[in-house]
Amino acid sequence: SRLANDLQIRLACSGVLWDGYSGVHSADLVPELMAFGGAKQERLNKEIGDVRARIYRSHLNCTVFPNNSMLTCSGVFKVWNPIDANTTEVWTYAIV
């Protein structure tokens, strides 16, 4: 559909790692986490449709200029606070 194509184009320009379950940092956890993700994916496909479900399982990076950034799949939200010309303080929050 046109909406799906428009959405994919906009997200492709925003910094998207499609179909990536981030947060899997141990090979021992891969089978369990992929099974969980697969079951969740089937439910999301039915509830919100294939395009939105694909966005959910992908890694989106975004910035709200000038000082906010998010990594949705990692569940990270950052606030960048300039202190002076050479120093920036960063506050990092976990989204749960």
C-alpha positions in Angstrom: 0.0 0.0 0.0 1.0 3.6 -0.4 1.1 4.2 3.4 3.4 1.2 3.9 5.7 2.4 1.2 5.8 6.0 2.5 6.4 4.7 6.0 9.3 2.5 4.9 10.9 5.3 3.0 10.7 7.7 5.9 12.0 5.1 8.4 14.8 4.1 6.1 16.1 7.7 6.1 15.9 7.8 9.9 18.3 5.1 10.9 16.6 1.7 11.0 18.2 -1.7 11.3 15.3 -3.8 9.9 14.5 -7.2 11.5 17.1 -6.9 14.2 16.4 -8.1 17.7 18.9 -6.1 19.6 19.9 -6.9 23.1 20.9 -10.5 22.4 24.5 -10.4 23.7 25.0 -14.1 24.5 24.8 -17.0 22.1 23.3 -19.1 25.0 20.2 -16.8 25.0 19.6 -16.7 21.2 17.2 -19.7 20.9 15.0 -18.6 23.8 14.9 -14.9 22.8 14.2 -15.7 19.2 11.3 -18.0 20.2 9.9 -15.2 22.4 10.3 -12.7 19.5 8.7 -15.1 17.0 5.7 -15.6 19.2 5.4 -11.9 19.8 5.8 -11.2 16.1 2.8 -13.5 15.2 0.6 -11.7 17.7 1.7 -8.3 16.6 1.1 -9.2 12.9 -2.5 -10.0 13.8 -3.0 -7.0 16.1 -1.3 -4.1 14.3 -0.4 -5.5 10.8 2.8 -6.6 9.1 4.3 -3.2 8.5 3.9 -1.9 12.0 5.0 -5.3 13.5 8.2 -5.1 11.4 8.9 -1.7 12.8 8.4 -3.0 16.3 11.0 -5.8 15.8 13.5 -3.4 14.2 16.1 -1.1 15.7 15.2 2.5 15.2 17.6 5.4 16.0 16.2 8.9 16.2 17.2 12.3 17.4 15.0 15.2 18.4 17.3 18.2 17.8 19.1 19.5 19.6 19.6 17.3 22.6 17.5 14.1 22.7 18.2 10.8 21.2 16.6 7.3 21.3 17.4 3.8 20.4 14.0 2.1 20.6 15.0 -1.5 20.4 17.7 -1.1 23.0 15.2 0.8 25.2 17.5 3.8 25.6 16.6 7.5 25.8 19.4 10.1 26.2 19.5 13.8 27.0 22.6 15.6 25.9 23.3 18.7 28.1 26.1 21.0 26.8 28.1 22.4 29.8 30.6 24.5 27.9 32.4 24.5 24.5 34.4 21.3 25.4 32.1 19.5 27.8 28.7 17.7 27.4 26.9 15.9 30.1 24.8 12.9 29.0 21.9 11.5 31.0 20.8 8.0 29.9 17.5 6.4 30.8 16.3 2.9 30.3 12.8 2.5 28.8 11.1 -0.5 30.3 
